[in-house]
């Protein structure tokens, strides 16, 4: 027999400390994360046209507006819908954020975007979208209900009672005519066209362009630029907006010119530097569409040499600006030929042409390309 010696006999065995650690309870989602969840649910419901899921993202007070929005969205071939909140400011049971709305239309290249100021409220069922602020730059389903019509080169969204067939025919005719006229830029295979019923609806769809009361159509592009020449690196989205109440009254020739004008802008979107003067952008489109006008008394191209100069005008001032732009473009063609007009247009993409947008840069470009100054054109 062997006798054991020493102390500690008979005690309980020491627990093995090498086993797995106890699991910690997961952290509950933050209010910011829950707001993002609501936006994701809302985006999914918009893309799928899911009325029940969409209404669940808002409180009872929003039911009427949300019913109209989801009914309008369900009629559209939406894709890639995303609601990106960025920074979310939470104060108690309220929150707010600037939400970037991204969406695509089936059959049309690119994505479109709008910025909305959104308010949220925390209810017994969780966070909900309470308010949408801003009257301009809204996505189409917040502006009204549109019917869809497809043609070989356009996806047209128009009010259900509009003569969309007549508009589609004019669009296709303009597209075919433009194919033989383009010497710079190129037409896309298919464009989105939104036919706003009137200027008020057009204002709801756009954010930067003024003077919509006197316009029948506009080309609306979102682009990325690069380098000191501000050349276009990519065209994110491109659409034509027709103000149908004005367009319908133009007559056949006026409608033809309008479509040719806007398709020129569309075709040149990828070739238009962020430094190109407004008078040249509009002048080239007016030349291509055959819209020749006489320069108004006191026309000042220097005042129209910033890229957005004409977009900020309205009424008579806008009409005078278009006339001055037309006169300047046709003067260049008469004296130097159409090829030189387009070479001047392209010159602003050249990083060797140094300077910031404005009359000094335009004068420098004119002297380099044509041997004349800005004051010599008018």
N, C-alpha and C positions, 0 to 999 in steps of 0.2 A: 504494500500500500504506500502510496506517496501522499504525504501530507502537504497541503498547500500552506504557504505562510504569507504573511503580509496582510495589509488591511483592505477594506472595501468589498469583501465578499458579500454576496446576497443582494446587491443593489439593482435597480432597474437599468436596462441597457440605454446607452446614450443615443438620442435620435440621430439618424443619418442626415447630415447637413448638405449632402451632395445632390439631393433631389431637385426637381424643377421649382423655381420661385413661384410664389402666389401671384395669380394674375390680377393686374390693376383694372379697375372699371374704366371703360373708354370715356374720354372727355366728351361731354355733350357738344353738339354743333353750336357755333357762335351765331348770334343774330345775323351777322353779315353772311355767313354760309347759308342760313335759312332763306334770306332774301335772294341770294343767288339761285337757290333751288326753285323758288317761285318763278323767277325769270326763265329758268331752263324749262320748267313745265309749261309756261306761257308760250315760249318759242316752239316747243314741240306741238302744242295744240294748234298754233297758227299754221304750221307746216302741214299738219294732217287734217286741218279743217274740223277738229274735234270740239264741237260746241260745249259739251258738258265739261271737258277738262279745262277749256279756256275760261268758262264762267267760274270755275272753282278757284281761279287765281285772283279774283277780285271780290270785294265786299258787296253786299246787297245793293248799296247805293250806286254801284257802277253797272248794274245789270243791263240797263237800257243801252248804254253806250257800248258795252262789251258784246251784247247780242248783235248789234249792227256791225261791229268790227269783225266778228268771227263769221258772220254771214257773207260779208264782202270778201274776206280772206279765203273762204271755202270755194269761192267761184274762180279763184286764181290758181294757176299752176305753180305754186310756190315751191322752192327748194332751198336747202342750206340756210334756214332761218336761225338767227342767233341774236340773243339780247345780252350784250356785254355791258355790265354795270361799271367796270373800272373801280373807282373808289366809292364806298357806301358810307354815308354819315348816319349813324344811329343815335337817336336821342329819346330815351325812354321807350315808349310804345310807337314811336314814329321814326321813319327813316326816309332818306332821299338820296338820289343818285342821278348822274347824267348817264343815260343808257344809250349805247350805240346799237342801232337796229341794222342788222345785215340780212339781206335776203337775195335770192336769185329767182329767175323765171325760167322754167323749162323751155329749152330750145333757143335761149339767148345767152351768149357768152358773157361772163363776168358776174359780179355781184353789185348790188345797190345798197346804199346806206342812208340812214337818217339818224339824227341825234334828238333824243327826247329827255325832258326833265321829268323824272318819275318820283312820285311820293308813295310811300308804303305805310300801312297801318298794321299793328299786331292785334289780331282778334283772338277769340277763344279757340279758333281752329288753326291759328298760326299767322304768319305774315301774308299780307295780300296787297295787290297793286291798287292804290286808292285814287291817285290822280295822275294825269298825263298833261303836261304843260307845254305851251308853244303852239302857235297857229301856223307856222311855216315849216317847210322841210319835212312834212309828215309822209309816212309810207302810204301807198294808195288805199289800203283797206281802212285807214282812218279818215280818208278824205271823202270817199263815196263808194258806191257800188259800180263795178265795171263789168261789161260783158267782153268775152274773149273772142278774137277772130285771128286766124292764122293765114298768112299768105307765103309764097316762096321765100320772101326776104324780110318779112316783118311779123312781129307778134303785136297785135293792136288791142289795147284795152280802151274801150269807149263806153260812154253812158249807154244803157240798154236802149234808149229811144233815139240815139244818134244814127245817122246814115253811114254806118261803118263801112259798108260795101263801097260807097262812093269814095271815101277816104282811102281805102285799101287800093282801089284802082289807080288813084292819083299817085300814091306812094310807089306802086310797082312801075308805073310809067316813068316817074322821076328816077327811079333806081336804074332802069334800063338806059335812059338817056345819059345819066352820069357816067356810065361805064366807058363811054367813048370820049368823054371830056376830060377825065382826070389825067393830069401830067405829074402830079405830086400827091402822095398819100394813096390810100386804097379804101374801097368800101368793104365792110364786113359782110359775111354771108347772111346774117340776119340781125335786125335791130328791134328793140322794144320801142313802141310808140304808145304814149298815153294821151288820149284825146280828152282833155279837160272840157267840161261843159261850158265854162265861162271863166273870166279872169279871176274871180274869187276862188274857184276850185284850183286854177293854175297856181295861184299864190300859195295855197296850202301844200302843193307838191314841191315847190322850189323854195330856196332859202336866200339866194343872193341877188337874183335878177329883179330889177324894178321895171316900171313902165309896162307891165303886162297888159294894161288896158289897150295899148296901141300895137301889140304884137299878135301875130297869128300863129307863130310857131317858134320854138327855140330848140337848140341842141344843147343837151345838158350832160357834161362829162365829169367824171372824177378821175384824176390822174396823179401819178407820182412823178416827181422831177428829180434830176440829179445834176450836180456840178454847178459851176458859176454861170454857165450859159442857160441853166434851168431847162435843159432839154428833157423831153418826156422819156422816162425810163419804162413806164407801163401805163396803160389805160385800164383802170380798175373797172369802170362801168361807163356805159354810153347809152343814152336814150334820146328820143325825140319827143318833145312835148308840144302838142297841138292845142291851141285855144279854139275850140270848135266854133264858138259863137262868132268869132272874127274870121276864121278860115272859110266857113261856109259862104260868107258874103263876098269873097274875093273874085269870083268868076273863074273860069277855066284857066286863063292865062296867069292870073294872080296866084292861083293855087299851084300851078306848075313852077312858077318862079320861086315861090315860098319853099316848096319841097326841094328844089335844086339848091337853093341857098343853104338850107339846113343840112342836106346831105353833103355839101361841100365842107361845112364845119365838121361833120361826123367823119368824113374821109380824112381830113387833115388833123384830127385830134391828136394822133400820135406824132405829128410833125410840127406841132405848134409850141414853140418855146414859151416858157413863162415870162419871157421878156418881149414877146411880139406885141407891137402897139395895137390898141383896139381898132384904130382906123384901118390898119392893114388887114387884120383878121376879118373885119366886116367887108372891107373893100374887095378882097379876093373873092369872097362868097357872092358879092353883088356882081362882080365881073363874070364869074362862071355862070351865074343864073341869068345874065343878060339884063340886069337891072341898072340901067345907066341914068344917072341923075345929075343935075346941075348944082355946082357948089353954091351954097347960100351966101349972101353978103356977109363979110366979116368972118368967114370960116377960119378956124384956128386949129390946125392939125397938132400943134404942140400941146394943146389942152386935151387932145384925144390920144396922146402917145403912151399913157399908162395902160397896162393890159386890161384893167377893169373899168376904164373910163366911161365907155358907152353903157355898160351894164348898170351904172349908177344913175343914169338919166331916165327921164320919162317925158311924155307929152311932146310939145314942140321942140324942146331941146334935144330930145332923142331923135326926132325926125331930121333936124338939121345935121346932127352928127352922122346919121346914115347917108344923107345926101353928100356931105363933105367926104366921107369915106369912099363912096362910089366915084365921085369926081376925081379923087386922087388916084385910085386904082386905074381908071380908064385913061387918065393922063399919062401914067407910066406905060400902059400898053400902047397908046398912040405914039409915044415918043421912042420907046425902046423895045416893044414887043412883049407878048405874054410870057415868054420864057424868062425874061429878065424880072418880071413881076414875081414869079415863083422863086427865082433865085434870091431875090430880096427877102421874101418870106422865110426861106430856109436859112438865110444868113444869121438869124438870131440864135440858131442852134450851135453856131461856131464859137467855141471857147476862145479863139483868137480875137474875136470881136469883144473887147473888154468893156465893161460898164454895167451899171444897174438900169432897170427899166426907166424909161422916160425920154423926153425930147432930145437930150444930148446924145444918148445912145442911138436913137433913130437917125439923127443927123449924121452921125459917124457911119452908120450902116449905109445910108443913101449915098454918101460921098464915096465910100469904098466900092459899092456895087454899081452905081449909076453915074457917079461923077457930079451929082448935084446935091444941094443942101435941102433941108426940110422946108425952108422958106421959099424955095424955088418951085414947089409943087402947086401952090395956090396963088 
